[in-house]
Amino acid sequence: MNRLKELFLDKKFIYYTWIAVFISLLNVFLLWLLIDNFHIPTIISGFIVMIVTFVLRYLLYDFSKVL
């Protein structure tokens, strides 16, 4: 039980969790923005958002030294 507590309270785990939450919210927002407001087709919007969030996730993980 103590090992689990150490794992979940680790600084890297907290960074990993917050980055994942941020990327998820950003994903929903960008899809809404591109599909509903800019009227870009869904498949193109999904592809753009997937690439942008993939690169951003890598940069955030690299910057915070999580991986």
Summary of the structure (lengths in Angstrom):
residues: 67
radius of gyration: 15.5
end to end distance: 24.5
largest distance: 51.1
contacts: 155
relative contact order: 0.14
helix: 85%
strand: 0%
